[in-house]
Amino acid sequence: GVLIVLFWVAVAILAPLIAPFPPNQNLLPFKPPGTAAPTGGVFWLGTDQLGRDILSRVIWGARRVLIYAPLATACAYALGVTMGLLAGYKRGLWDDVLSRIGDIILSFPILVLYVVIITTFGPSGINIVLAVTCASAPGIMRIVRGLTLDLRNRDYVAAAQTRGESSLYIMFVEILPNARGPLIVDACLRLGYTIITIGVLGFLGLGLPPPDPDWGGMVNETRAMAAFAPWMTVFPCIAISSLVLGLNLLADGLREISLKD
């Protein structure tokens, strides 16, 4: 899992160096994999309906995915962890209000919620981050709340309270680090879900705006031609699947390590 994830991270970082062609350059349309390019080089994964090199677009698409997916997941965790710590440690009114807000958001079908947010504010990278944050934070809050309810009764929390430490100190210094194991595993899985979400939104035409490549958008642009030019659709799908697979394998490995600990 680590190797797969590191491979795509390296591809994203080195995109300007390893991409054989500019991602939006129009060359020869509908060329199958292995066709020689008129300017030199080879279309190793073929070209799309506009003559753009699929390999170059997959490489540059990795950069967009690995910018917005971790950013959206991090924002969701920042909000969800804060809500969960407050609900689990403060209890009372804090718990009631935050839990009800989370229940209301979780009652919506997740994809419908994404579509509503994106269509309301328009497709853009920032709005995708906003949509993922709003939709994912309540689920993260539930996990953190459950962990906090258990950890708030530990001796080291009582010792911090005896020392007169503030609630913020106890939540973020005493409780949160001791809840990191399950949260790290969940973060890897949730990052994979976010990558799939960005791909689905791109497939629905609500993802990152063109012309810069986005794996889901590449599938959306070429799905009508998949019957006679399948390489235009297959390779972006393989890219999405491989990265999500790597994150899932990484999460499984981290879970096994945490169980041993």
LINRAVEN-V835632 format. One record per residue. N is the residue number from 1. PHI is phi in whole degrees, 0 to 359 (* if undefined). OMEGA is omega in whole degrees, 0 to 359 (999 if undefined). Layout:
N:PHI:OMEGA, N:PHI:OMEGA
This chain:
1:*:179, 2:298:181, 3:296:180, 4:295:181, 5:296:179, 6:296:177, 7:300:182, 8:289:175, 9:297:178, 10:297:178, 11:300:181, 12:296:182, 13:293:186, 14:266:184, 15:308:180, 16:296:184, 17:268:188, 18:258:179, 19:291:185, 20:289:181, 21:221:171, 22:300:188, 23:292:182, 24:249:181, 25:283:178, 26:272:182, 27:243:179, 28:241:182, 29:284:172, 30:60:179, 31:272:181, 32:287:178, 33:303:178, 34:93:180, 35:286:178, 36:286:179, 37:275:181, 38:293:181, 39:265:184, 40:99:183, 41:95:185, 42:224:172, 43:276:188, 44:296:178, 45:248:180, 46:84:178, 47:233:180, 48:266:186, 49:292:178, 50:259:179, 51:83:180, 52:273:183, 53:291:183, 54:295:181, 55:300:180, 56:296:181, 57:288:175, 58:295:180, 59:297:180, 60:290:177, 61:296:177, 62:299:180, 63:295:181, 64:293:181, 65:296:184, 66:278:169, 67:265:188, 68:281:181, 69:294:176, 70:297:179, 71:296:179, 72:295:179, 73:295:179, 74:296:178, 75:295:178, 76:297:179, 77:290:179, 78:301:180, 79:286:183, 80:294:179, 81:295:179, 82:298:179, 83:296:181, 84:293:178, 85:294:179, 86:296:182, 87:293:184, 88:281:184, 89:268:183, 90:283:183, 91:56:176, 92:59:184, 93:297:178, 94:304:181, 95:297:182, 96:297:184, 97:293:183, 98:294:179, 99:294:179, 100:292:177, 101:300:179, 102:298:180, 103:297:180, 104:296:181, 105:293:181, 106:290:179, 107:286:178, 108:278:170, 109:302:191, 110:299:181, 111:292:177, 112:297:179, 113:297:177, 114:301:183, 115:297:180, 116:298:182, 117:294:183, 118:292:180, 119:291:179, 120:287:185, 121:260:179, 122:94:181, 123:286:175, 124:196:180, 125:298:181, 126:296:181, 127:289:173, 128:294:176, 129:300:179, 130:298:181, 131:296:180, 132:295:179, 133:297:182, 134:295:184, 135:279:186, 136:265:185, 137:302:180, 138:298:177, 139:295:177, 140:295:179, 141:301:180, 142:298:179, 143:296:182, 144:294:179, 145:299:179, 146:297:178, 147:294:182, 148:293:179, 149:300:177, 150:281:187, 151:282:183, 152:295:180, 153:262:181, 154:284:184, 155:295:183, 156:291:174, 157:290:178, 158:298:179, 159:296:179, 160:295:177, 161:296:179, 162:295:178, 163:288:180, 164:87:179, 165:292:180, 166:286:179, 167:297:179, 168:299:179, 169:299:183, 170:296:183, 171:292:189, 172:266:181, 173:253:183, 174:266:187, 175:272:187, 176:302:179, 177:299:180, 178:278:176, 179:254:190, 180:291:184, 181:304:178, 182:299:183, 183:289:179, 184:295:178, 185:298:180, 186:297:180, 187:297:178, 188:297:178, 189:296:183, 190:292:176, 191:296:175, 192:297:178, 193:298:180, 194:294:177, 195:298:177, 196:297:179, 197:299:179, 198:298:177, 199:295:180, 200:295:179, 201:297:175, 202:297:178, 203:296:179, 204:276:182, 205:80:182, 206:244:185, 207:268:181, 208:294:187, 209:293:176, 210:289:7, 211:270:181, 212:300:189, 213:290:174, 214:219:188, 215:305:178, 216:296:177, 217:296:178, 218:297:177, 219:294:181, 220:297:183, 221:292:188, 222:245:186, 223:296:181, 224:291:182, 225:253:185, 226:294:183, 227:293:182, 228:251:176, 229:221:188, 230:296:183, 231:297:181, 232:292:181, 233:260:188, 234:294:187, 235:292:173, 236:297:177, 237:296:177, 238:297:179, 239:298:179, 240:299:184, 241:297:183, 242:293:180, 243:293:178, 244:295:177, 245:300:179, 246:300:179, 247:293:178, 248:293:177, 249:295:177, 250:297:178, 251:297:178, 252:298:179, 253:295:178, 254:295:178, 255:295:178, 256:296:178, 257:296:181, 258:294:178, 259:292:178, 260:294:179, 261:291:999
